[in-house]
Structure formats: C-alpha cells, structure tokens
Amino acid sequence: MRYSASWLALTAVSLPLGAFAAPVSGQDTGQALFQGACATCHAAGSPRVLAGKPLLPDTRAITGADPGPAIRLILHGRQPPPDQRGPWMPGFATTLSDAHIAALLAWLRQSAGQPPWPYLAQQVHAARIAGDVGAEARQ
C-alpha cells in the first residue's frame, strides 16, 4: 500500500506506531517507505526539487558522519518558528517504527553512495527515547 505525503501529513497524529504495513514482496523496505512517505515532496520532479532544493541523498543530513540530524528530522519533522513562514515537514514518530526509520535512512544513505551508519537502529531508538527535537526541527 502506498501513502502520499499529504495523506501522511493529515493523519500522522492519529495513526498508531508501526501503522505502515510491510512492503510488497521483493521491494526493499527503505525504498518502499521512501516511495510511500517521502517521494511526493523529496523525489526527482517533486515541487521541492523543482524549486532548486537537492535530492535527499545529496543533503548533509544524509551524507554527514552523524545520523542524528536525519533521525530527528524524520522523528519530529520541521516547523518554522511561530508566526513565520518557512520549511515544514511532518514528523513520523507516531507512524514509523524504529526499524522503519532505520531502514529508510539506510536506503537513503546507500542511495547517496555513503557507507552505512553504525548501530543505526539503536541510534534511532535512543533519539526517540530522548525526545530531543534538535535544532533541525526549529529552523
């Protein structure tokens, strides 16, 4: 089953953790999650990319040595300061499990031609428990 980003944005708060079903047989989990949850805004040909923003595999959040910023962005999203305009992305802490987020990030990292981040699933879990939204979400 595919989910569009707009559907996710509208329902992210109401879906239980792990609400996404396993991908279709033979389809990589990370790639399937990207297609269902991220591609509407972040794939080639999307409004974000057409506006001159880089593809996700080309961003510092994916190519950097520390997965923390990318983990926090997926968990908590990104919102502009109150009464200001700016980038907005829904958080997926209530809809994607730690394993889903780790699979998505591993696929994005591989797509970027970067080596895997070590202990990624454990880092996702630690970030979820810490609850720190990080500076990324407040920009």
ROSE-4610 file (N, C-alpha, C; in Angstrom, 1 decimal, always signed):
// ROSE-4610
residu = [M/M/M/R/R/R/Y/Y/Y/S/S/S/A/A/A/S/S/S/W/W/W/L/L/L/A/A/A/L/L/L/T/T/T/A/A/A/V/V/V/S/S/S/L/L/L/P/P/P/L/L/L/G/G/G/A/A/A/F/F/F/A/A/A/A/A/A/P/P/P/V/V/V/S/S/S/G/G/G/Q/Q/Q/D/D/D/T/T/T/G/G/G/Q/Q/Q/A/A/A/L/L/L/F/F/F/Q/Q/Q/G/G/G/A/A/A/C/C/C/A/A/A/T/T/T/C/C/C/H/H/H/A/A/A/A/A/A/G/G/G/S/S/S/P/P/P/R/R/R/V/V/V/L/L/L/A/A/A/G/G/G/K/K/K/P/P/P/L/L/L/L/L/L/P/P/P/D/D/D/T/T/T/R/R/R/A/A/A/I/I/I/T/T/T/G/G/G/A/A/A/D/D/D/P/P/P/G/G/G/P/P/P/A/A/A/I/I/I/R/R/R/L/L/L/I/I/I/L/L/L/H/H/H/G/G/G/R/R/R/Q/Q/Q/P/P/P/P/P/P/P/P/P/D/D/D/Q/Q/Q/R/R/R/G/G/G/P/P/P/W/W/W/M/M/M/P/P/P/G/G/G/F/F/F/A/A/A/T/T/T/T/T/T/L/L/L/S/S/S/D/D/D/A/A/A/H/H/H/I/I/I/A/A/A/A/A/A/L/L/L/L/L/L/A/A/A/W/W/W/L/L/L/R/R/R/Q/Q/Q/S/S/S/A/A/A/G/G/G/Q/Q/Q/P/P/P/P/P/P/W/W/W/P/P/P/Y/Y/Y/L/L/L/A/A/A/Q/Q/Q/Q/Q/Q/V/V/V/H/H/H/A/A/A/A/A/A/R/R/R/I/I/I/A/A/A/G/G/G/D/D/D/V/V/V/G/G/G/A/A/A/E/E/E/A/A/A/R/R/R/Q/Q/Q]
num = [1/1/1/2/2/2/3/3/3/4/4/4/5/5/5/6/6/6/7/7/7/8/8/8/9/9/9/10/10/10/11/11/11/12/12/12/13/13/13/14/14/14/15/15/15/16/16/16/17/17/17/18/18/18/19/19/19/20/20/20/21/21/21/22/22/22/23/23/23/24/24/24/25/25/25/26/26/26/27/27/27/28/28/28/29/29/29/30/30/30/31/31/31/32/32/32/33/33/33/34/34/34/35/35/35/36/36/36/37/37/37/38/38/38/39/39/39/40/40/40/41/41/41/42/42/42/43/43/43/44/44/44/45/45/45/46/46/46/47/47/47/48/48/48/49/49/49/50/50/50/51/51/51/52/52/52/53/53/53/54/54/54/55/55/55/56/56/56/57/57/57/58/58/58/59/59/59/60/60/60/61/61/61/62/62/62/63/63/63/64/64/64/65/65/65/66/66/66/67/67/67/68/68/68/69/69/69/70/70/70/71/71/71/72/72/72/73/73/73/74/74/74/75/75/75/76/76/76/77/77/77/78/78/78/79/79/79/80/80/80/81/81/81/82/82/82/83/83/83/84/84/84/85/85/85/86/86/86/87/87/87/88/88/88/89/89/89/90/90/90/91/91/91/92/92/92/93/93/93/94/94/94/95/95/95/96/96/96/97/97/97/98/98/98/99/99/99/100/100/100/101/101/101/102/102/102/103/103/103/104/104/104/105/105/105/106/106/106/107/107/107/108/108/108/109/109/109/110/110/110/111/111/111/112/112/112/113/113/113/114/114/114/115/115/115/116/116/116/117/117/117/118/118/118/119/119/119/120/120/120/121/121/121/122/122/122/123/123/123/124/124/124/125/125/125/126/126/126/127/127/127/128/128/128/129/129/129/130/130/130/131/131/131/132/132/132/133/133/133/134/134/134/135/135/135/136/136/136/137/137/137/138/138/138/139/139/139]
x = [+0.8/+0.0/+0.9/+0.6/+1.4/+0.6/+1.4/+0.9/+1.5/+0.6/+1.2/+1.6/+2.5/+2.9/+1.8/+0.9/-0.2/-1.2/-1.4/-2.2/-1.5/-0.2/+0.6/+0.5/+0.7/+0.6/-0.7/-1.8/-3.1/-3.4/-2.8/-3.1/-2.0/-0.8/+0.3/+0.0/-0.8/-1.1/-2.0/-2.8/-3.8/-3.5/-2.4/-2.0/-1.2/-1.4/-0.6/+0.8/+1.8/+3.2/+3.2/+3.9/+4.1/+2.9/+2.1/+0.9/+1.2/+2.4/+2.7/+2.9/+2.3/+2.5/+3.8/+4.2/+5.5/+5.3/+6.4/+6.3/+6.0/+5.6/+5.3/+6.5/+6.3/+7.3/+8.3/+9.6/+10.6/+11.0/+10.3/+10.6/+11.4/+12.5/+13.3/+12.5/+12.5/+11.7/+12.0/+13.3/+13.6/+13.1/+13.3/+12.8/+11.3/+10.6/+9.2/+8.7/+9.3/+8.9/+9.2/+10.3/+10.6/+9.5/+9.1/+8.1/+6.7/+6.4/+5.1/+5.1/+6.1/+6.1/+6.8/+7.8/+8.7/+8.7/+8.4/+8.6/+7.8/+6.6/+5.8/+6.5/+7.3/+8.0/+9.5/+10.1/+11.5/+12.1/+11.3/+11.8/+12.1/+12.8/+13.1/+11.7/+11.6/+10.4/+9.4/+9.7/+8.8/+8.9/+7.9/+8.0/+9.2/+9.6/+10.8/+12.0/+12.2/+13.4/+13.3/+12.1/+11.9/+12.2/+12.1/+12.3/+13.8/+14.6/+16.1/+16.7/+15.9/+16.4/+17.0/+18.1/+18.7/+17.9/+18.1/+17.5/+18.0/+17.2/+17.7/+19.0/+19.4/+20.7/+21.8/+21.5/+22.6/+22.6/+21.9/+21.8/+22.8/+23.2/+24.2/+23.6/+22.3/+21.7/+21.9/+22.0/+22.2/+23.7/+24.5/+25.9/+26.8/+26.3/+27.1/+27.5/+28.5/+29.0/+28.1/+27.3/+26.4/+24.9/+24.3/+22.9/+21.9/+22.3/+21.4/+20.5/+21.0/+20.1/+19.0/+19.4/+18.4/+17.4/+17.8/+16.9/+15.9/+16.4/+15.5/+14.5/+15.0/+14.0/+12.9/+13.2/+12.2/+11.3/+11.8/+11.0/+10.1/+10.6/+9.9/+9.5/+10.0/+9.6/+10.4/+9.8/+10.4/+9.3/+9.4/+8.3/+9.0/+8.5/+9.1/+8.7/+9.4/+9.1/+7.7/+7.0/+5.7/+5.6/+4.5/+4.2/+5.2/+5.9/+6.8/+6.6/+7.0/+6.9/+8.2/+8.2/+9.4/+9.2/+10.2/+10.1/+9.2/+8.4/+7.5/+7.6/+7.7/+7.7/+7.0/+6.1/+5.5/+6.5/+6.4/+7.2/+6.5/+7.3/+6.8/+7.0/+7.2/+7.5/+6.3/+5.1/+3.9/+3.5/+4.1/+3.7/+4.8/+6.0/+7.1/+7.8/+8.0/+8.8/+10.3/+11.0/+12.5/+13.1/+12.6/+13.1/+12.8/+11.6/+11.2/+12.1/+12.3/+13.2/+14.6/+15.1/+16.5/+16.6/+15.6/+15.6/+15.5/+14.7/+14.6/+15.9/+16.5/+17.8/+18.9/+18.9/+19.9/+19.8/+18.6/+18.4/+18.8/+18.5/+18.9/+20.4/+21.0/+22.5/+23.1/+22.6/+23.1/+22.9/+21.8/+21.5/+22.5/+23.0/+24.0/+25.4/+25.6/+26.9/+27.8/+27.1/+27.9/+27.9/+28.9/+28.9/+27.8/+27.4/+26.3/+26.7/+25.7/+26.0/+26.0/+26.9/+26.9/+25.8/+25.3/+24.3/+23.1/+22.7/+21.6/+20.3/+19.8/+18.6/+18.7/+19.8/+20.0/+20.0/+20.6/+20.6/+19.2/+18.4/+17.0/+16.3/+16.4/+15.7/+16.1/+17.4/+17.9/+17.3/+17.3/+16.7/+15.3/+14.5/+13.1/+12.9/+13.7/+13.5/+13.9/+15.0/+15.4/+14.4/+13.7/+12.7/+13.2/+14.5/+15.0/+14.8/+14.1/+13.7/+14.9/+15.9/+17.1/+16.8/+17.9/+17.8/+17.2/+17.3/+16.8/+15.3/+14.5/+13.1/+12.6/+13.5/+13.1/+13.6/+14.0/+14.5/+13.4]
y = [-1.2/+0.0/+1.2/+2.2/+3.4/+4.6/+5.4/+6.5/+7.8/+8.8/+10.1/+10.9/+11.9/+12.7/+13.6/+14.0/+14.8/+14.0/+12.8/+11.9/+11.7/+11.5/+11.3/+12.5/+13.7/+14.9/+15.1/+14.7/+14.9/+13.8/+12.7/+11.6/+11.2/+11.8/+11.3/+11.3/+12.2/+12.2/+11.2/+10.7/+9.7/+8.2/+8.0/+6.6/+6.0/+4.8/+4.2/+3.9/+3.8/+3.5/+2.2/+2.2/+1.0/+0.7/+1.8/+1.6/+1.2/+1.4/+1.1/-0.4/-1.0/-2.4/-2.7/-3.9/-4.3/-4.1/-3.8/-3.5/-4.8/-4.5/-5.6/-6.6/-7.8/-8.8/-8.4/-8.5/-8.2/-6.7/-5.9/-4.4/-4.1/-3.4/-3.0/-2.2/-2.4/-1.7/-0.2/+0.2/+1.6/+2.3/+1.7/+2.3/+2.4/+1.3/+1.4/+2.5/+2.6/+3.7/+5.1/+5.2/+6.5/+6.8/+5.8/+6.0/+6.3/+5.7/+5.9/+7.2/+7.5/+8.6/+9.9/+9.8/+10.9/+11.4/+10.5/+10.8/+12.0/+12.2/+13.3/+14.7/+14.8/+16.1/+16.0/+14.8/+14.7/+14.0/+13.4/+12.7/+13.6/+13.1/+13.9/+14.3/+15.5/+16.0/+16.6/+16.4/+17.0/+18.5/+19.2/+20.6/+21.1/+20.4/+20.8/+20.8/+19.7/+19.5/+20.5/+20.7/+21.7/+23.1/+23.4/+24.7/+24.9/+23.9/+24.0/+23.4/+22.7/+22.0/+20.7/+20.2/+19.0/+17.7/+16.7/+15.4/+15.0/+14.2/+13.8/+13.2/+12.3/+11.7/+12.7/+13.9/+14.9/+15.9/+15.7/+16.6/+16.2/+17.2/+17.0/+16.0/+16.1/+15.2/+13.7/+13.4/+12.0/+11.7/+12.7/+12.4/+12.7/+13.3/+13.6/+12.4/+12.5/+11.4/+11.1/+12.0/+11.8/+11.7/+10.5/+10.4/+11.1/+11.7/+12.4/+13.4/+14.3/+15.3/+14.6/+13.6/+13.0/+12.2/+11.5/+10.8/+11.8/+12.9/+13.8/+14.4/+14.7/+15.3/+14.3/+13.0/+12.1/+11.9/+11.8/+11.6/+12.8/+14.0/+15.2/+16.2/+16.0/+16.9/+18.2/+19.2/+20.5/+21.5/+22.5/+23.6/+24.9/+25.9/+27.3/+27.8/+28.8/+29.5/+30.0/+30.2/+30.7/+32.0/+32.2/+33.4/+33.7/+32.7/+32.9/+31.8/+32.1/+31.1/+30.4/+29.2/+28.5/+27.0/+26.3/+24.8/+24.1/+23.2/+22.4/+21.0/+20.1/+18.6/+18.0/+17.0/+16.4/+15.4/+15.2/+14.2/+12.8/+11.8/+10.4/+9.6/+10.2/+9.4/+8.5/+9.0/+8.2/+7.2/+7.3/+6.4/+5.4/+5.7/+4.8/+4.3/+3.0/+2.3/+2.7/+2.3/+2.5/+1.7/+0.5/-0.3/+0.3/+0.9/+1.6/+2.8/+3.6/+4.8/+4.4/+3.3/+2.9/+2.3/+1.6/+1.1/+2.2/+3.2/+4.4/+5.1/+5.4/+6.1/+5.3/+4.0/+3.1/+3.1/+3.1/+3.2/+4.5/+5.6/+6.9/+7.1/+6.6/+6.6/+5.8/+4.6/+3.8/+4.5/+5.2/+5.9/+7.0/+7.5/+8.6/+8.1/+6.8/+6.2/+6.3/+6.4/+6.6/+5.3/+5.1/+3.8/+3.9/+2.7/+2.7/+3.3/+3.9/+4.4/+3.3/+3.2/+2.0/+2.2/+1.0/+1.0/+1.9/+2.0/+2.9/+2.7/+1.5/+1.2/+1.6/+1.3/+1.7/+3.2/+3.9/+5.4/+6.0/+5.4/+5.8/+5.6/+4.5/+4.2/+5.2/+5.5/+6.4/+7.8/+8.2/+9.6/+9.6/+8.6/+8.5/+8.6/+7.9/+7.9/+9.3/+9.9/+11.2/+12.3/+12.2/+13.1/+14.5/+14.7/+16.0/+16.2/+17.3/+17.6/+18.1/+18.7/+19.2/+20.5/+21.1/+22.4/+22.3/+21.1/+20.9/+21.2/+20.8/+21.0/+22.4/+23.2/+24.6/+25.6/+25.2/+26.1/+26.6]
z = [+0.0/+0.0/+0.0/-0.8/-0.9/-0.1/+0.5/+1.2/+0.7/+0.4/-0.1/+1.1/+0.8/+1.9/+2.4/+1.6/+2.1/+3.0/+2.6/+3.4/+4.8/+4.7/+6.0/+6.8/+6.2/+7.0/+7.7/+7.1/+7.7/+8.7/+8.6/+9.5/+10.5/+10.4/+11.2/+12.7/+13.2/+14.6/+15.0/+14.1/+14.5/+14.3/+13.5/+13.3/+14.4/+14.8/+15.8/+15.3/+16.2/+15.9/+15.1/+14.0/+13.2/+12.3/+12.0/+11.2/+9.7/+9.3/+7.9/+7.8/+6.8/+6.6/+5.9/+6.0/+5.3/+3.8/+3.1/+1.7/+0.9/-0.3/-1.2/-1.4/-1.5/-1.6/-2.7/-2.4/-3.4/-3.4/-2.7/-2.7/-1.4/-1.5/-0.4/+0.6/+1.9/+2.9/+2.8/+2.8/+2.8/+1.6/+0.5/-0.8/-0.8/-0.3/-0.2/+0.7/+1.8/+2.8/+2.1/+1.4/+0.7/-0.3/-1.1/-2.1/-1.5/-0.3/+0.3/+1.2/+1.8/+2.8/+2.4/+1.5/+1.2/-0.2/-1.2/-2.6/-3.1/-2.5/-3.0/-2.9/-1.8/-1.6/-2.0/-1.9/-2.0/-3.2/-4.1/-5.2/-6.4/-7.3/-8.6/-9.2/-9.6/-10.2/-9.1/-7.9/-6.8/-6.8/-6.2/-6.1/-5.4/-4.3/-3.6/-4.5/-5.2/-6.1/-7.2/-7.8/-8.9/-8.5/-7.2/-6.6/-6.4/-6.7/-6.6/-5.4/-4.6/-3.4/-3.9/-3.1/-3.6/-3.2/-4.0/-3.6/-2.3/-1.5/-0.2/-0.1/-1.0/-0.9/-1.1/-1.5/-1.7/-0.6/+0.5/+1.6/+2.7/+3.5/+4.6/+5.6/+5.8/+6.8/+6.4/+5.1/+4.7/+4.5/+4.0/+3.7/+4.9/+5.9/+7.1/+7.9/+8.7/+9.5/+10.7/+11.1/+12.3/+11.8/+12.1/+11.6/+12.5/+13.6/+14.5/+13.8/+13.0/+12.4/+11.5/+10.7/+9.9/+10.7/+11.8/+12.6/+13.3/+13.8/+14.5/+13.5/+12.3/+11.3/+10.9/+10.8/+10.5/+11.7/+12.9/+14.1/+14.3/+14.3/+14.8/+13.7/+12.5/+11.4/+11.5/+10.8/+10.8/+10.7/+11.6/+11.6/+11.7/+11.0/+11.1/+12.5/+13.0/+14.3/+14.2/+15.3/+15.4/+14.6/+13.9/+13.2/+12.0/+11.6/+10.5/+9.4/+8.2/+7.1/+7.0/+6.5/+6.3/+6.0/+5.9/+5.6/+6.7/+6.2/+7.1/+6.6/+7.5/+7.2/+8.5/+8.2/+9.4/+10.0/+11.3/+12.0/+11.8/+11.9/+11.7/+13.0/+14.1/+15.3/+15.7/+15.4/+15.7/+14.7/+13.5/+12.4/+11.9/+12.1/+11.7/+12.9/+12.9/+14.0/+13.9/+14.9/+14.9/+13.7/+13.5/+12.4/+11.0/+10.9/+9.6/+9.4/+10.4/+10.2/+9.9/+10.6/+10.3/+8.8/+8.4/+7.0/+6.0/+6.2/+5.3/+5.3/+6.4/+6.4/+5.8/+6.0/+5.4/+3.9/+3.4/+2.0/+1.4/+2.1/+1.6/+1.6/+2.7/+2.8/+1.6/+1.4/+0.3/-1.1/-1.2/-2.5/-2.7/-1.6/-1.6/-1.9/-1.9/-2.1/-0.9/+0.3/+1.6/+2.3/+3.2/+4.0/+5.0/+5.4/+6.4/+7.7/+8.4/+9.8/+10.7/+11.6/+12.5/+13.6/+14.0/+15.1/+14.8/+13.6/+13.2/+14.0/+14.0/+14.7/+16.2/+16.8/+18.2/+18.4/+17.4/+17.5/+17.3/+16.4/+16.2/+17.5/+18.1/+19.4/+20.5/+20.6/+21.6/+21.4/+20.1/+19.8/+20.1/+19.9/+20.2/+21.7/+22.4/+23.9/+24.4/+23.9/+24.4/+24.1/+23.0/+22.7/+22.3/+22.1/+21.8/+20.3/+20.0/+18.6/+17.8/+18.5/+17.8/+17.1/+16.8/+16.1/+14.7/+14.1/+12.7/+12.7/+13.7/+13.7/+13.9/+14.4/+14.8/+13.8/+12.7/+11.7/+10.8]
